């Protein structure tokens, strides 16, 4: 499977992902949606639970360009419940490719 397929699998099964972003360090996230942004880049919207952060804030909502994601692994033993802050009707998801089911 390629990275996008692995991310879609994790979204559909609500499993955490581990990946390297821009070769800066590994992150562990709860993936919520893959979508195309206004520049037509495929983006991952997720909640980061741990790992590297350039802002040094380990937890929080993040958007990552999947073109900069590598070494994707689905953490099959770590599932997650829907975060109450997740808004499935966000304008950002207008061009969604895959979104977590509630």
Buried (B, 14 or more C-beta within 10 A) or exposed (E): EEBBEBBBBBBEEBBBBBBBBEEEEEBBBBBBBBBBBEEEEBBBBBBBBEBBBEEEEEEEBBEBBBEEBEEBBBBEEBEBEEEEEBEEEBEBBEEBBBBBEE
